């Protein structure tokens, strides 16, 4: 499963940018970019969309997929 962090990291690398360069160009902090790419689960949506706007994308509401472990429990 591809995550939001994977999307940002992949597109940042395609653009030939380091995390620091991406942070500067997007107007976001380096720490935020690192946390986003590492999959931190609690991030400000406005900042996520600020990062995504660099690639012409934005986070929008959608149906959530529930991850289940082998015992059928929601993770």
MARTOR-838832 format. One record per residue (C-alpha): residue in one letter; x, y, z. Coordinates in nm, 2 decimals. Layout:
BEGIN
+------+--------+--------+--------+
| type |     xx |     yy |     zz |
+------+--------+--------+--------+
|    A |      X |      Y |      Z |
...
+------+--------+--------+--------+
This chain:
BEGIN
+------+--------+--------+--------+
| type |     xx |     yy |     zz |
+------+--------+--------+--------+
|    X |   0.00 |   0.00 |   0.00 |
|    X |   0.13 |   0.34 |  -0.10 |
|    X |   0.11 |   0.61 |   0.17 |
|    X |   0.10 |   0.98 |   0.15 |
|    X |   0.46 |   1.00 |   0.27 |
|    X |   0.56 |   0.76 |  -0.01 |
|    X |   0.39 |   0.98 |  -0.26 |
|    X |   0.56 |   1.30 |  -0.14 |
|    X |   0.90 |   1.12 |  -0.12 |
|    X |   0.87 |   0.97 |  -0.47 |
|    X |   0.77 |   1.29 |  -0.63 |
|    X |   1.03 |   1.50 |  -0.44 |
|    X |   1.30 |   1.27 |  -0.57 |
|    X |   1.16 |   1.28 |  -0.92 |
|    X |   1.19 |   1.66 |  -0.90 |
|    X |   1.56 |   1.61 |  -0.80 |
|    X |   1.51 |   1.78 |  -0.46 |
|    X |   1.66 |   1.70 |  -0.12 |
|    X |   1.43 |   1.72 |   0.18 |
|    X |   1.59 |   2.05 |   0.27 |
|    X |   1.54 |   2.19 |  -0.08 |
|    X |   1.18 |   2.08 |  -0.08 |
|    X |   1.12 |   2.23 |   0.26 |
|    X |   1.26 |   2.56 |   0.14 |
|    X |   1.07 |   2.57 |  -0.18 |
|    X |   0.74 |   2.46 |  -0.02 |
|    X |   0.77 |   2.70 |   0.27 |
|    X |   0.75 |   2.42 |   0.52 |
|    X |   1.00 |   2.31 |   0.79 |
|    X |   1.25 |   2.04 |   0.73 |
|    X |   1.12 |   1.85 |   1.04 |
|    X |   0.77 |   1.85 |   0.90 |
|    X |   0.89 |   1.71 |   0.56 |
|    X |   1.08 |   1.43 |   0.74 |
|    X |   0.78 |   1.34 |   0.96 |
|    X |   0.55 |   1.34 |   0.65 |
|    X |   0.77 |   1.11 |   0.46 |
|    X |   0.82 |   0.88 |   0.76 |
|    X |   0.44 |   0.84 |   0.79 |
|    X |   0.37 |   1.03 |   1.10 |
|    X |  -0.01 |   0.98 |   1.16 |
|    X |  -0.08 |   1.32 |   1.32 |
|    X |   0.00 |   1.61 |   1.08 |
|    X |  -0.18 |   1.94 |   1.01 |
|    X |  -0.39 |   1.90 |   0.69 |
|    X |  -0.31 |   2.25 |   0.58 |
|    X |   0.06 |   2.18 |   0.58 |
|    X |   0.00 |   1.84 |   0.41 |
|    X |  -0.18 |   2.02 |   0.13 |
|    X |   0.09 |   2.29 |   0.11 |
|    X |   0.34 |   2.01 |   0.04 |
|    X |   0.11 |   1.83 |  -0.20 |
|    X |   0.04 |   2.15 |  -0.39 |
|    X |   0.40 |   2.13 |  -0.51 |
|    X |   0.29 |   1.83 |  -0.72 |
|    X |  -0.05 |   1.97 |  -0.82 |
|    X |  -0.23 |   1.75 |  -0.57 |
|    X |  -0.43 |   1.79 |  -0.25 |
|    X |  -0.57 |   1.57 |   0.02 |
|    X |  -0.94 |   1.53 |   0.00 |
|    X |  -1.20 |   1.33 |   0.19 |
|    X |  -1.25 |   0.97 |   0.07 |
|    X |  -1.36 |   0.63 |   0.19 |
|    X |  -1.11 |   0.49 |   0.45 |
|    X |  -0.97 |   0.15 |   0.41 |
|    X |  -0.94 |  -0.04 |   0.74 |
|    X |  -0.63 |  -0.24 |   0.79 |
|    X |  -0.69 |  -0.58 |   0.95 |
|    X |  -0.44 |  -0.82 |   1.11 |
|    X |  -0.45 |  -1.19 |   1.06 |
|    X |  -0.70 |  -1.23 |   1.35 |
|    X |  -0.95 |  -0.99 |   1.18 |
|    X |  -0.89 |  -0.71 |   1.42 |
|    X |  -0.86 |  -0.35 |   1.30 |
|    X |  -0.51 |  -0.22 |   1.34 |
+------+--------+--------+--------+
